[in-house]
Every structure is written in C-alpha cells, then in structure tokens.
Amino acid sequence: MSRKNLLKSHQQKLNKRYKQLVEQAYNLRETDHAFSDDSEYKAMKLLHKLNQIRFLSRDNSQPII
C-alpha cells in the first residue's frame, strides 16, 4: 500500500472518531460538563492530527503562492 493510501485510510479513521467525539461532547454538554470537556479536548487533539495528515498528503505539484 502506498504512503498516500495509508494516510488516506488513517485520515478516514481519525475523521470518524473526531465526529463521534464532537457529537458525544455536544450530547453531554447539559448533563456532564467534565466528560463533555474531556471529549471536546480529545476531539481538538484529533483535529490537529487530521490537519497534519492533510498537510502531508497534499498535492506537491501545485506551487505555493
């Protein structure tokens, strides 16, 4: 499997987990603030990781302006 395909599959897995954490944080906002904050923090960390993967898998043939 090529590096680009590995990054893409890892990105999809992280994106799915990110959406789950954001939804969980939203649903728990009214009942359990601490757990909601924890889920939101984990989601932010995953978002940072997703942004790193997007950077690594970008198309290098396009010039940076």
N, C-alpha and C positions, 0 to 999 in steps of 0.2 A: 504494500500500500504506500502510495506516495505521501510525502510530507504534507502536501496541501489537503489531501483527503483525510489524513489523520487530524489535522487542525480543524477541518470542517466537521467531522464527526464529534470531536471533543467540544467544539463550539455548540453544536446542537444539544448535546447532553447538558452542558452548563446553562444554556438558554432555557431549557425545560425546567431545570432545578431553580433557576432565577425566578421564573414565573410562578412556580409553586411557593417560593418563599415570600414573594411580594403579596400574593393572594392570602397566604397564611397571616402575614403581618396585618393586612387590611381587615381580615375577619376577626382577629384577636384584639384589635385596637380598643374596642369598648369593654372587653371582659378581662383581659390580662395584659396590662401595659408592659410589664417586664418581658414577657415572652414575645410580644409584638415587636418591641425594640430589638430584641435579640434576632428575630427573624429578619427584620429590616437591615440590621447591621450585616448579617450573613449575605443578604441579597446585594448589598452595596459592594462587598468584597468580591462576589461573583461577577458583578457588573464590571468591576475593574479588570478582572481576569479576562472577561469577554472582550473588553476593549483592547487588551494586549494581544489577544488572538486575532482580532480583526486587523490590527496593525501588522502582525506577522504574515497574515495571509493576503494582504492587499496585493494588487497587481503592480509589479515593479516596472512595467513597460510604460506607464504613464509618467510624464515628467512632473516634478513637484514645483509648483509655482509659488 
